[in-house]
Amino acid sequence: MSTVPFSERAWSHVADRYADICRHPFVTGLADGTLPDQVFAGYLVDDAHYLAGYARALARIASRLDDVEDVGTWATLAAGAVAAERTLHLGELSRRGLDVDGRPPSPSCVAYLAMLAQHALDSRVEVAVAAVLPCFRVYVEVGRQVAAAAGGLDRHPYGRWIATYDSADFEASVRRAECTADRLAAGSTFEGSMLTAYAAATDLEWHFWDEAWRAGGQALTR
């Protein structure tokens, strides 16, 4: 049995796909500030839809955990960390005069949420936990990398968004979720299924960025 925590092994397992995310023009444009605002706004709409469904998945997982401290942690993640992100997104959308309710989620968003909902309801709880981790870890890593590339955020067009994910508070929330996964994996015979779910979610993270990029590009050429 490996002494390396599951969360570390899982992140190494998806290293190539994370590299694809970092190279994506949406992410590189986010870093250098050249991402068209219309593209970013479309992404925000989709991500607001996503966060609502993500919070439901976290809450469902919280209700299935055996350890009382884990239940509290995951209920807090559902109600607190996600709520903070959603507040940021809705504020940015309001500033742009956009209404989430008037725009449906993208196919990638729908597919991602369907996968998370299925795991949260039907899979073993450790597999469900693994499936929701990439959303946390990918955003911590992207936030850190984009912040480093962007330099000062005060005048950066997406500085508020970047600062949300490149923060000690967000990192702490992610680590709390990963600690639950590490404990569950240590006593589970389903680590293979956990890795599969983790990799599938990471792949859907790439598709989420990519769909936002392609949809925004189409809108700009109309």
C-alpha positions as semicolon CSV with decimal commas, in nm:
position;residue;x (nm);y (nm);z (nm)
1;M;0,000;0,000;0,000
2;S;0,135;0,342;-0,095
3;T;0,230;0,584;0,182
4;V;0,173;0,879;-0,052
5;P;-0,166;1,041;0,018
6;F;-0,436;0,981;-0,241
7;S;-0,468;1,351;-0,326
8;E;-0,100;1,370;-0,422
9;R;-0,111;1,055;-0,630
10;A;-0,430;1,167;-0,801
11;W;-0,281;1,505;-0,891
12;S;0,027;1,336;-1,036
13;H;-0,205;1,102;-1,227
14;V;-0,361;1,398;-1,415
15;A;-0,041;1,598;-1,467
16;D;-0,062;1,579;-1,847
17;R;-0,423;1,696;-1,855
18;Y;-0,346;1,981;-1,618
19;A;-0,062;2,084;-1,851
20;D;-0,322;2,096;-2,132
21;I;-0,533;2,329;-1,918
22;C;-0,237;2,558;-1,853
23;R;-0,162;2,579;-2,227
24;H;-0,521;2,653;-2,321
25;P;-0,569;2,999;-2,481
26;F;-0,845;3,081;-2,233
27;V;-0,605;3,036;-1,941
28;T;-0,307;3,205;-2,108
29;G;-0,534;3,495;-2,207
30;L;-0,659;3,514;-1,851
31;A;-0,302;3,543;-1,728
32;D;-0,186;3,817;-1,961
33;G;-0,516;4,005;-1,963
34;T;-0,580;3,961;-2,337
35;L;-0,883;3,734;-2,293
36;P;-1,177;3,918;-2,454
37;D;-1,423;4,032;-2,192
38;Q;-1,713;3,883;-2,386
39;V;-1,546;3,542;-2,364
40;F;-1,486;3,583;-1,992
41;A;-1,845;3,695;-1,936
42;G;-1,978;3,385;-2,112
43;Y;-1,757;3,170;-1,893
44;L;-1,888;3,346;-1,580
45;V;-2,248;3,270;-1,676
46;D;-2,166;2,904;-1,727
47;D;-1,964;2,885;-1,408
48;A;-2,248;3,041;-1,206
49;H;-2,471;2,758;-1,330
50;Y;-2,198;2,509;-1,247
51;L;-2,142;2,635;-0,893
52;A;-2,510;2,598;-0,808
53;G;-2,498;2,232;-0,909
54;Y;-2,158;2,180;-0,751
55;A;-2,288;2,305;-0,416
56;R;-2,572;2,051;-0,437
57;A;-2,323;1,772;-0,503
58;L;-2,111;1,878;-0,205
59;A;-2,416;1,893;0,019
60;R;-2,525;1,546;-0,093
61;I;-2,178;1,408;-0,021
62;A;-2,181;1,575;0,322
63;S;-2,502;1,390;0,407
64;R;-2,339;1,055;0,324
65;L;-2,017;1,089;0,522
66;D;-1,989;0,886;0,843
67;D;-1,749;1,106;1,035
68;V;-1,928;1,397;1,205
69;E;-1,633;1,632;1,153
70;D;-1,631;1,545;0,782
71;V;-2,003;1,619;0,762
72;G;-1,942;1,964;0,908
73;T;-1,646;2,029;0,680
74;W;-1,834;1,937;0,366
75;A;-2,148;2,124;0,466
76;T;-1,927;2,429;0,517
77;L;-1,767;2,378;0,176
78;A;-2,110;2,364;0,016
79;A;-2,248;2,667;0,198
80;G;-1,936;2,878;0,236
81;A;-1,658;2,833;-0,018
82;V;-1,893;2,784;-0,311
83;A;-2,114;3,071;-0,195
84;A;-1,813;3,304;-0,194
85;E;-1,724;3,206;-0,549
86;R;-2,083;3,244;-0,663
87;T;-2,104;3,589;-0,504
88;L;-1,795;3,692;-0,700
89;H;-1,938;3,555;-1,024
90;L;-2,278;3,716;-0,983
91;G;-2,115;4,046;-0,892
92;E;-1,903;4,037;-1,206
93;L;-2,208;3,948;-1,414
94;S;-2,418;4,224;-1,260
95;R;-2,144;4,474;-1,340
96;R;-2,171;4,362;-1,702
97;G;-2,551;4,372;-1,704
98;L;-2,585;3,996;-1,757
99;D;-2,850;3,768;-1,607
100;V;-2,765;3,404;-1,542
101;D;-3,127;3,291;-1,551
102;G;-3,170;3,411;-1,906
103;R;-2,886;3,198;-2,042
104;P;-2,884;2,817;-2,025
105;P;-2,574;2,620;-1,920
106;S;-2,345;2,489;-2,191
107;P;-2,336;2,120;-2,290
108;S;-2,002;2,080;-2,111
109;C;-2,148;2,229;-1,794
110;V;-2,452;2,000;-1,813
111;A;-2,233;1,693;-1,871
112;Y;-2,000;1,782;-1,584
113;L;-2,282;1,841;-1,338
114;A;-2,458;1,521;-1,446
115;M;-2,143;1,322;-1,372
116;L;-2,098;1,482;-1,030
117;A;-2,465;1,433;-0,942
118;Q;-2,450;1,067;-1,041
119;H;-2,144;1,007;-0,826
120;A;-2,289;1,201;-0,532
121;L;-2,606;0,992;-0,541
122;D;-2,499;0,646;-0,653
123;S;-2,123;0,588;-0,622
124;R;-1,937;0,488;-0,310
125;V;-1,883;0,800;-0,104
126;E;-1,504;0,794;-0,146
127;V;-1,549;0,786;-0,525
128;A;-1,794;1,076;-0,504
129;V;-1,541;1,272;-0,297
130;A;-1,268;1,203;-0,554
131;A;-1,491;1,323;-0,837
132;V;-1,542;1,670;-0,687
133;L;-1,177;1,730;-0,590
134;P;-1,040;1,842;-0,930
135;C;-1,265;2,147;-0,936
136;F;-1,099;2,257;-0,613
137;R;-0,739;2,164;-0,695
138;V;-0,740;2,281;-1,058
139;Y;-0,861;2,625;-0,955
140;V;-0,600;2,658;-0,679
141;E;-0,324;2,569;-0,922
142;V;-0,457;2,783;-1,207
143;G;-0,509;3,075;-0,968
144;R;-0,152;3,047;-0,841
145;Q;-0,002;3,013;-1,188
146;V;-0,208;3,291;-1,343
147;A;-0,131;3,525;-1,051
148;A;0,242;3,462;-1,091
149;A;0,224;3,530;-1,465
150;A;0,001;3,835;-1,429
151;G;0,219;4,018;-1,176
152;G;0,029;4,294;-1,000
153;L;-0,348;4,239;-0,994
154;D;-0,465;4,591;-0,903
155;R;-0,503;4,696;-1,267
156;H;-0,543;4,355;-1,421
157;P;-0,884;4,323;-1,593
158;Y;-0,946;3,990;-1,417
159;G;-0,761;4,067;-1,095
160;R;-1,057;4,006;-0,863
161;W;-1,121;3,665;-1,014
162;I;-0,755;3,566;-0,995
163;A;-0,720;3,683;-0,635
164;T;-1,017;3,468;-0,528
165;Y;-0,838;3,148;-0,625
166;D;-0,483;3,257;-0,543
167;S;-0,563;3,292;-0,175
168;A;-0,473;3,119;0,149
169;D;-0,842;3,081;0,243
170;F;-0,926;2,898;-0,079
171;E;-0,619;2,677;-0,048
172;A;-0,722;2,587;0,307
173;S;-1,069;2,485;0,189
174;V;-0,918;2,265;-0,080
175;R;-0,686;2,096;0,168
176;R;-0,977;2,017;0,400
177;A;-1,155;1,840;0,116
178;E;-0,840;1,656;0,013
179;C;-0,778;1,540;0,370
180;T;-1,118;1,371;0,369
181;A;-1,030;1,194;0,045
182;D;-0,692;1,086;0,181
183;R;-0,850;0,928;0,489
184;L;-1,123;0,755;0,294
185;A;-0,880;0,622;0,034
186;A;-0,651;0,479;0,302
187;G;-0,923;0,238;0,414
188;S;-1,079;0,168;0,076
189;T;-1,038;-0,102;-0,186
190;F;-1,184;0,135;-0,448
191;E;-0,882;0,360;-0,506
192;G;-0,882;0,264;-0,873
193;S;-1,238;0,393;-0,910
194;M;-1,141;0,707;-0,719
195;L;-0,856;0,775;-0,962
196;T;-1,084;0,713;-1,259
197;A;-1,342;0,961;-1,127
198;Y;-1,070;1,216;-1,050
199;A;-0,927;1,189;-1,401
200;A;-1,270;1,215;-1,565
201;A;-1,349;1,531;-1,370
202;T;-1,013;1,684;-1,461
203;D;-1,083;1,614;-1,826
204;L;-1,420;1,787;-1,793
205;E;-1,243;2,087;-1,640
206;W;-1,049;2,120;-1,966
207;H;-1,367;2,088;-2,170
208;F;-1,533;2,356;-1,955
209;W;-1,256;2,606;-2,033
210;D;-1,251;2,500;-2,398
211;E;-1,625;2,538;-2,451
212;A;-1,615;2,885;-2,297
213;W;-1,334;2,978;-2,536
214;R;-1,505;2,840;-2,845
215;A;-1,849;2,981;-2,760
216;G;-1,699;3,322;-2,691
217;G;-1,507;3,316;-3,016
218;Q;-1,823;3,237;-3,212
219;A;-2,006;3,522;-3,041
220;L;-1,727;3,764;-3,129
221;T;-1,744;3,676;-3,501
222;R;-2,120;3,727;-3,534
